[in-house]
Amino acid sequence: MSDQYNITAGTFQILGSMSDPDSLRRAILALAQSTNTAINAVNGLASAPVLPPTSVHSYSNTTGITLMFQDPAALKYIIRSGPTANFTDTTDTAANIVAGMRVALPNANLAGFTWTTRYINTTGFVQTIAGGAGVTLVGQPLNASFSFRDYIFQITNANAGTEAVTVTSVGSGGL
């Protein structure tokens, strides 16, 4: 396996070296900042609610985790490292996801609201994503070692007590 990685994300290309693991984080942060600038420019032209900034979260737990809904964002990156065997990570509950969106977008109609999350598996092991309470998974739940998988999150029911979110796997690639 090469010490180099090359990730293409839309019109962006991220280059780095695994001998400098922090280079991936720095490159993704730079991509996130430029993506956020473009999203805000588009939002300025549209009447849709302004999307929160792009965000990057890194987890290094050695076992499966619950991916807490830390902040809503137009595009999220989750970078996963640490496990020493195949592992399962679970999304937050639909109720917590909707509650987090209500804080960020208090006047928005959240039913149908969507965003994309790129889950980057930097481990040598297969990651499985599972849905928390009220979260339905559609498509491939597995993320191969040293790869990424993109998911579209959609709030399908924002009513208190019956919140529902659908997470659809839409693509993947190697690191």
N, C-alpha and C positions, 0 to 999 in steps of 0.2 A: 504494500500500500504506500502511496506517495505521501510525503510530508506536506505537500501543498494541497490547498483546496481552492475551488473556484465555484462560486454560487451565482447563478444568474437569477435576478429577481426583476421581472419586467424589462425595463431598459437599463437597469443597473447591473453591474457585475462586481462581486465581492471577491477579492483575491487575498490570500493570506497563507500563513504557514502554521501547521499544527505545533511546531516547536515554539511558537509564540501564541498560546491559546487565547490570550487576551485580545489578539488582533481580530478574531471573529466578533467578539463583543463590540469592539470599537467600530468595526466596519458596519455591523448591524445598527448600532446607534446612529452612525452617519446616514445610513439609508433611511432609518426611521425619521430623522430630522428633515431630510429632503422630502420624504413622503408627506410628512406633516405640513410642510410649507406648501406643497402642491394641493393637498386636501383643503387647507384653509383658503387658498386662492379660489378654488372651485366653489367652496361654501360661500365666499363673498359674492359670487355671481348668482347663487341659487337662493330660493326662499326656504329650503329645508333647514332643519335645526343644525347649528354648528356642531360638528363632531368633536369629541374630546381628542387630545393629542395622541399620537402614536406612542406605544409603550413597549418596553422590553423587560421581561422578568426572567431571572435565572434561578434554577433550582438544582441543588447538588445532593439531595437526599439519596441514601443508598437503597431505599425501598420505595414502593409506590407512595404517591402523595395525593391529596385532594388539592386540585388547582383552584385556590380561593379566588373569587371574583374580586380582584384588587381595584380595578378601575376600568371603566368602559373606554374604548378607544376605537377609532376607525380601522386601525390595523394594529394587531398585537403580535408580538413575538414571544414565544416561550422557549427558552433554551434549557435543555435537560441534560444533566450530567450526574455521575455518582453511582448508579446501580451497578452491581457486579453479577447480575443474572437478569433474565427476562423479567419485566415488571409491568404493573398496571397503575396508571394514574387516573383519577376520577375528577370529573368537572365539579364545580360547585353546584348547589341546588338551583333549580329554576327560580325559586322564591328569592334567593340571595342575588342572583343575576339581575332579576327585574328590579329589586330594591336598589341595587347599585346604579342601574340606569336611571331610576327615578330621581336619585340624588343629583346625577350629572345633567339630566335633561328633564327638569321638573314639569315643563309644560308640553312635552312631546307626547304624541300618541305612540306608545311603545309597541302595540300589536303590529307585527310585520317588520319591526326594526331589525336590521342585520349588520354584522361586521365580520371581518375575516381574522382568523388567528393562524399564524404559521408556527407549528410545533417543530422545533429542531432537536432531534435526538443525537447528541454527541457521544453516546455510549456505544459499546460494542454489543449491545443486547437489544432484543425486540421490545418495543413499548406498545402496550395496549391502552387505549383510552376507553373509559367507562363513563356512563352518564350518572350524575347525581340524581336525587329525587326530582322528578318532573322534567328531566332532560332525556330526550330521545335521540339516539345515534342512527344515522343513515349512512350506508356505505362502509368502506374499509376502516375498521377500528385499529388496525395494526400499523405501526411505524417502524420500519426496518432499522437496523443499526446504522449509524453514521448517515442519516437521511433526514429529510423534512417531510411533513405532510401538512397540507392546507385544509382548514375547516371553515365553513361558513356557519356562524351562529345566527339563529333567527328566533326572536321572541314570537311565539305563536299564540300565547294567551298571557295578557298582562294583568288580568283581574286578580285581586287579592284573594289568596286561598286556593286558587286553581291555576297558578302560574305554570307556563309550559315553554320550553325552549327546545328547538330542534337543531342538532349539530350534524352537518353534512360534510363528509369527506369529499374534497373536490380535486385533489391532485397531490403528487409527491415527486420527490427527486432525491438524488444522492448528494452528499456533501463533498 
